[in-house]
Amino acid sequence: MPGPPRRLIVLLAVACGLTVANLYYAQPLLSELRQAFGIGAVAAGSLVTVSQLGYAAGLLLIVPLGDVIEKRRLATVLLALTIAGLVLAGLAPGFAVLLAALLIVGTTLVVAQILVPFAADLAPDESRGKVVGQVMSGLLTGILLSRTFGSLLADATSWRVVYLTSAGLMTVLTLVLRRSLPRRAPGADAATLSYGLLLRSTARLLRVHPALRRRALYQAAMFGAFSVFWTTISFVLTSDPFNYSQWQVGLFALAGAGGALVAPLAGRWADRGLVRPMTAVAFVTAALAFGLAGVGRHSVIALGAAAVLLDMAVQTTLILGQQVIYRLDGQARSRLNSAFMATFFVGGAVGSQAGSYAYHAGGWTSVALLGAALPALALLYWIAEWRGPRRRADRADGIDTAGTADRKSSTVRAGKDGSTGRAGKDGSTGRAGKDGTALNDHLPPAPSVTPSPPPPGSPEDDRAAAER
């Protein structure tokens, strides 16, 4: 099966980058916004927090619609609402209005998480990680360059112009996507779901897929660390000994953009079955990045190197995690992405606010300790998953327990918990995929398989529930 054309991949990458950048314009502007509205560091940090909470809400309530509504039409409607929110933010007369506008913007910006599963749908199995990595490199570059763009434009004009300019860019993007994206109707099974059943099926996916829960918690810790760093670094750079201006803070943010180069590599690692070992490497790298940042508090070179290492680590775990979850159920990728992204954006929101409190309470040293603790906790969870009793047989067999699954086969035997594959004593399952990762859980394949009722959370199960 041929993959999507190169120009479409580039368009999706650019669209994701321009869209998600709106979540992060406020981060390097926090010092200026504090002065403009006469607020403290914690209140200023809430601008980032409310955007990310809105994004998490959109992921839970809007992104699942990508499985039942034609994606191009859904993306167009969401972008129109984003434009309205950006205009309101640029014209906001007070802090409360700006806070409300950024909540609207954050909630509707989930269009990026509709476009990423769209790219995964278009890609063949053997190159899905590579395609998703390429699209995500655009998204992650947008996150990182948004700080530079926002800082430089605000320094030359004002923070209001940043949001109004973005509204213009999003208008152009909406028109281009409307013209260029192919129509892709939802699957017949998913299209029959009511909105309530759709949301319930998203929650059930978290219950029936241990790999989805695990990867979401990993990424919540990593994105929390990411937010801890980037929410507070502008406070560090605008105070002694640096005393940087707004445009200098923006130039520093370019350092983090170097981390986006790892996204295509992470996609290839995922395609080669290196999900589990590279996940651990990323956790260690993130913790070391905060160690370097703490020791190099007075060195912009050390802080810049820490930013690059941290961003590379976060992007690696994100791409690896998406490769895992997109294999779980090809007919529910928007819902899988919804549960995954919502969980880790909650982690990002918590990290933003916790970072602001840590800086207020103990300065940069407290921030560095908090940031290092989050990937360290994720690594401990990674070790516990590997060393637990359910993993011992897998280590003996050399099976990678990344937890991925491809649910394209309908000839499976149900375990005691309703999951697919051969049931073990605990009802878990496990058939190794061709990339060396485990399908669903972790036991060897059964000698023979028989048809079974659809597992909970699948489109077939949801359709049957709707018919009942």
C-alpha positions in Angstrom: 0.0 0.0 0.0 1.6 3.3 -1.0 1.9 6.0 1.7 0.4 9.5 1.5 2.1 12.0 -0.9 5.0 14.0 0.4 3.2 17.3 -0.1 0.3 16.2 2.1 2.6 15.1 4.9 4.3 18.5 4.7 1.0 20.3 4.8 -0.2 18.3 7.8 3.1 18.9 9.6 2.9 22.7 8.9 -0.8 22.7 10.0 -0.1 21.0 13.2 2.8 23.3 14.0 1.0 26.5 13.3 -2.1 25.3 15.2 -0.5 24.0 18.4 1.9 27.0 18.6 -1.0 29.0 19.9 -0.9 27.1 23.2 2.6 28.3 23.9 2.8 32.0 22.8 2.1 33.0 26.4 5.1 31.2 28.0 7.8 33.6 27.0 5.5 36.6 27.4 4.7 35.9 31.1 7.0 38.6 32.4 5.4 41.2 30.1 1.9 40.0 30.9 2.6 40.4 34.6 3.5 44.0 34.1 0.6 44.7 31.7 -2.1 43.3 34.1 -0.3 43.8 37.4 -0.4 40.2 38.4 2.0 37.8 40.2 4.1 34.9 38.9 1.5 32.3 40.0 -1.4 34.1 38.3 0.7 34.6 35.2 1.5 30.9 35.1 -2.3 30.2 35.2 -2.5 31.5 31.6 -0.5 28.5 30.4 -2.3 26.2 32.8 -5.8 27.1 31.6 -4.8 26.7 28.0 -3.5 23.2 28.6 -6.6 22.3 30.7 -8.8 23.6 27.8 -6.7 21.5 25.5 -7.2 18.4 27.7 -11.0 19.1 27.7 -11.0 19.3 24.0 -9.1 16.1 23.7 -11.6 14.3 25.8 -14.8 15.9 24.4 -14.0 16.8 20.8 -11.2 14.6 19.4 -13.3 11.4 19.6 -15.6 13.0 17.1 -12.8 12.4 14.5 -14.0 8.7 14.4 -17.6 9.6 13.5 -17.5 12.9 11.6 -15.7 13.6 8.3 -12.3 15.0 9.4 -12.0 17.9 7.0 -15.3 19.4 8.0 -14.6 18.9 11.7 -11.1 20.6 11.3 -12.6 23.6 9.5 -15.2 24.2 12.2 -12.6 24.0 15.0 -10.2 26.3 13.3 -13.0 28.9 12.8 -13.6 28.8 16.6 -9.9 29.1 17.2 -9.7 32.2 15.1 -12.5 33.8 17.1 -10.7 33.0 20.4 -7.4 34.5 19.2 -9.1 37.7 18.2 -10.7 37.9 21.6 -7.3 37.3 23.3 -5.7 40.1 21.2 -8.4 42.6 22.1 -8.8 41.5 25.8 -9.4 44.5 28.0 -8.5 42.7 31.2 -6.8 39.6 32.6 -10.1 37.7 33.2 -11.1 38.1 29.5 -7.6 37.0 28.4 -7.9 33.9 30.6 -11.3 33.1 29.1 -10.1 33.6 25.5 -7.1 31.3 26.0 -9.4 28.7 27.5 -11.5 28.8 24.2 -8.4 28.7 22.1 -6.9 25.8 24.0 -10.1 23.8 23.8 -10.5 24.2 20.0 -6.8 23.7 19.1 -7.3 20.0 19.3 -7.6 20.0 15.6 -4.0 19.1 15.5 -4.8 15.8 17.3 -7.4 15.1 14.6 -4.8 15.6 11.8 -2.2 13.3 13.4 -4.5 10.2 13.4 -5.5 11.3 9.9 -1.9 10.9 8.8 -1.7 7.5 10.6 -4.8 6.3 8.8 -3.2 7.2 5.4 0.1 5.4 6.2 0.8 1.7 5.6 1.7 -0.4 8.7 5.4 -0.7 7.8 6.0 3.1 7.6 3.4 4.4 10.0 5.9 5.4 12.6 8.0 7.3 10.1 4.9 9.2 8.8 3.6 10.0 12.2 7.1 11.1 13.2 7.3 13.5 10.2 4.0 15.1 11.0 4.8 15.3 14.7 8.1 17.0 13.9 6.1 19.8 12.5 3.8 19.9 15.5 6.8 19.9 17.9 8.7 22.5 15.9 5.6 24.7 16.1 5.6 24.3 19.9 9.3 25.3 20.2 9.4 28.1 17.6 6.2 29.7 19.0 8.2 31.0 21.9 10.7 32.7 19.6 8.1 34.1 17.2 6.0 35.4 20.1 9.0 37.0 21.9 10.4 38.7 18.8 7.0 40.0 17.6 6.0 41.2 21.1 9.3 42.9 21.5 8.9 44.8 18.2 5.2 45.5 18.8 3.1 44.2 21.7 1.8 41.0 23.1 -1.6 41.8 21.6 -0.2 41.8 18.1 1.1 38.2 18.7 -2.5 36.9 19.0 -4.0 39.0 16.3 -1.2 38.0 13.9 -1.8 34.3 14.7 -5.5 34.8 14.0 -4.6 35.9 10.5 -2.3 32.9 10.0 -4.9 30.5 11.2 -7.4 32.1 8.7 -5.1 31.3 5.8 -4.4 27.8 7.1 -8.1 27.1 7.4 -8.6 28.0 3.7 -5.7 25.9 2.5 -6.7 22.8 4.5 -10.3 23.1 3.3 -9.0 23.1 -0.3 -6.2 20.5 0.1 -7.3 17.8 2.5 -8.9 14.7 1.0 -12.3 13.8 2.3 -12.2 10.7 4.6 -15.5 9.4 5.8 -15.6 7.6 9.2 -15.9 3.8 9.3 -19.4 2.4 9.0 -19.3 0.9 12.6 -18.1 4.1 14.2 -20.5 6.3 12.3 -23.5 4.6 14.1 -22.3 5.7 17.6 -24.1 8.3 19.5 -22.0 11.0 21.2 -22.6 9.4 24.7 -21.5 6.0 23.5 -18.5 7.6 21.7 -17.3 9.1 25.0 -18.0 6.0 27.0 -16.1 3.9 24.4 -13.1 6.2 24.8 -13.1 5.6 28.5 -13.4 1.9 28.0 -10.3 1.9 25.7 -8.3 3.0 28.7 -9.6 0.1 30.7 -9.0 -2.6 28.1 -5.6 -1.5 26.9 -2.9 -1.6 29.5 -0.4 -0.2 26.9 -2.6 2.9 26.5 -2.7 3.6 30.2 1.0 3.0 30.5 2.1 5.2 27.6 -0.3 8.0 28.7 1.2 8.0 32.2 4.7 8.0 30.9 4.0 11.0 28.7 2.1 12.8 31.4 5.3 12.8 33.5 7.4 13.8 30.6 5.2 16.6 29.5 4.9 17.8 33.1 8.7 18.1 33.2 8.6 19.9 29.8 6.1 22.4 31.2 8.0 22.9 34.4 11.0 24.0 32.4 9.4 26.2 29.8 6.9 27.9 32.1 9.6 29.2 34.4 12.7 29.7 32.2 11.5 33.2 31.2 11.6 34.2 34.8 15.2 33.1 35.1 16.3 34.7 31.9 14.7 38.1 32.7 16.3 38.3 36.1 19.9 38.5 37.4 22.5 37.6 36.1 21.0 37.6 32.6 18.4 40.4 32.6 17.5 39.4 29.1 15.0 41.5 27.0 12.0 39.9 25.4 13.7 39.3 22.1 16.7 37.6 23.8 14.3 35.2 25.6 12.9 34.4 22.2 16.3 33.6 20.8 17.0 31.3 23.7 13.8 29.4 22.8 15.5 28.5 19.5 17.7 26.2 21.4 14.8 24.0 22.2 13.8 23.8 18.5 16.9 21.6 17.9 15.1 18.9 19.8 12.5 18.6 17.0 15.2 16.9 14.8 14.8 13.7 16.8 11.1 13.2 15.9 11.7 11.4 12.5 14.4 9.3 14.2 12.0 8.3 17.0 9.5 7.2 14.3 12.1 4.9 12.7 13.1 3.5 16.1 9.5 2.6 16.7 9.2 0.9 13.3 12.3 -1.1 14.2 10.8 -2.4 17.5 13.0 -0.3 19.8 10.1 1.3 21.7 11.0 0.0 25.1 14.7 0.6 25.4 14.5 4.1 23.8 11.8 5.0 26.2 14.1 4.3 29.1 16.9 6.3 27.4 14.6 9.2 27.1 13.6 9.2 30.8 17.3 9.2 31.8 18.1 12.0 29.4 15.3 14.2 30.7 16.4 13.7 34.3 20.0 14.5 33.4 18.8 17.6 31.5 17.4 19.0 34.7 20.5 18.1 36.6 22.5 20.1 34.0 20.0 23.0 34.2 20.3 23.1 38.0 24.1 23.0 38.1 24.3 25.5 35.2 21.9 28.0 36.6 24.2 31.0 35.8 25.3 29.7 32.4 23.1 30.3 29.3 25.1 27.6 27.5 24.2 25.0 30.1 20.6 26.1 30.2 20.4 25.9 26.4 22.0 22.4 26.3 19.5 21.3 29.0 16.6 22.7 26.8 17.8 20.7 23.8 18.2 17.4 25.8 14.8 17.8 27.5 13.0 18.5 24.3 14.6 15.6 22.5 13.6 13.3 25.3 10.0 14.5 25.5 9.6 14.2 21.7 11.1 10.7 21.7 8.6 9.3 24.2 5.7 11.1 22.5 6.5 9.5 19.1 7.1 6.1 20.6 3.9 6.3 22.5 1.9 7.2 19.5 3.3 4.4 17.5 2.3 2.0 20.3 -1.3 3.3 20.7 -2.1 3.5 16.9 -1.5 -0.2 16.6 -4.1 -1.0 19.2 -7.2 -0.5 17.1 -7.2 0.9 13.6 -10.9 1.8 13.7 -10.6 3.9 16.9 -7.4 6.0 16.4 -9.0 9.3 17.2 -10.4 7.9 20.5 -7.1 6.3 21.4 -5.3 9.6 20.6 -8.0 11.4 22.7 -7.4 9.3 25.8 -3.6 9.4 25.4 -3.2 13.1 24.7 -5.8 14.2 27.3 -3.9 12.3 30.0 -0.6 13.8 29.3 -1.9 17.3 28.7 -3.3 17.2 32.2 0.2 16.3 33.3 1.5 19.3 31.4 -1.1 21.6 33.1 -0.1 20.3 36.5 3.6 20.8 35.6 3.0 24.4 34.5 1.3 25.3 37.8 3.6 23.3 39.9 6.6 24.9 38.2 5.3 28.4 39.0 4.7 27.5 42.7 8.2 25.8 42.9 9.9 28.9 41.4 8.0 31.2 43.8 8.8 29.0 46.8 12.4 28.0 46.2 13.7 29.5 43.0 15.4 27.7 40.1 16.8 25.0 42.4 13.3 23.9 43.4 12.3 23.9 39.7 15.2 21.7 38.7 14.5 19.2 41.5 10.8 19.0 40.5 11.6 18.6 36.8 14.1 15.8 37.5 11.7 14.0 39.8 9.0 13.6 37.1 11.0 11.5 34.5 12.7 9.7 37.4 9.2 8.6 38.6 8.3 7.5 35.0 11.6 5.4 34.9 10.6 3.7 38.2 7.3 2.8 36.7 9.1 1.5 33.6 11.3 -0.7 35.8 8.3 -1.9 37.8 6.5 -2.9 34.6 9.5 -4.8 33.4 10.4 -6.5 36.7 6.9 -7.4 37.8 5.8 -11.1 37.9 3.8 -10.6 34.6 7.0 -9.6 32.8 9.3 -12.4 33.9 8.2 -14.9 31.3 8.7 -12.2 28.7 12.2 -11.4 29.7 13.0 -15.1 29.4 11.6 -15.2 25.9 13.1 -11.9 24.8 9.8 -10.3 24.1 9.6 -6.5 24.0 6.7 -5.6 26.3 6.0 -2.2 24.8 2.4 -3.2 25.0 1.5 -2.5 21.4 -1.3 -4.4 19.7 -2.8 -4.6 16.2 -6.4 -5.4 16.5 -7.1 -6.0 12.9 -7.6 -9.7 13.4 -11.1 -10.7 14.3 -10.3 -14.4 15.0 -9.2 -14.2 18.7 -10.2 -15.9 21.8 -11.4 -13.7 24.7 -9.6 -13.7 28.0 -11.4 -13.7 31.3 -11.2 -9.9 31.3 -12.6 -9.6 27.8 -9.2 -8.7 26.3 -8.0 -10.4 23.1 -5.5 -13.2 22.5 -4.9 -16.3 24.6 -6.1 -15.9 28.1 -3.6 -16.4 30.9 -4.5 -17.0 34.5 -5.1 -13.3 34.9 -7.0 -13.0 31.6 -4.1 -11.1 30.0 -2.9 -11.9 26.5 0.1 -11.6 24.3 1.0 -12.4 20.7 4.3 -10.9 19.6 4.1 -8.6 16.5 6.6 -8.7 13.7 8.5 -5.8 15.1 9.2 -7.7 18.3 6.6 -5.9 20.4 3.9 -7.6 22.3 0.3 -7.6 21.2 -2.0 -6.6 24.0 -0.3 -8.3 26.9 2.5 -10.9 27.3 1.9 -14.6 26.8 2.8 -16.9 23.9 0.2 -17.4 21.1 -2.4 -20.2 21.5 -2.1 -23.2 19.2 -5.4 -22.4 17.7 -8.0 -19.6 17.9 -11.7 -19.3 17.6 -14.0 -16.4 16.9 -15.4 -14.5 19.9 -17.7 -11.7 20.8 -16.1 -8.2 20.2 -14.0 -7.0 23.2 -15.2 -4.0 25.3 -14.2 -0.7 23.8 -14.1 -1.9 20.2 -16.3 -0.3 17.5 -18.2 -3.5 17.0 -19.0 -3.6 20.7 -20.1 0.0 20.7 -22.3 -0.6 17.7 -23.9 -3.6 19.3 -24.6 -1.4 22.4 -26.2 1.3 20.3 -28.4 -1.3 18.6 -29.5 -2.7 22.0 
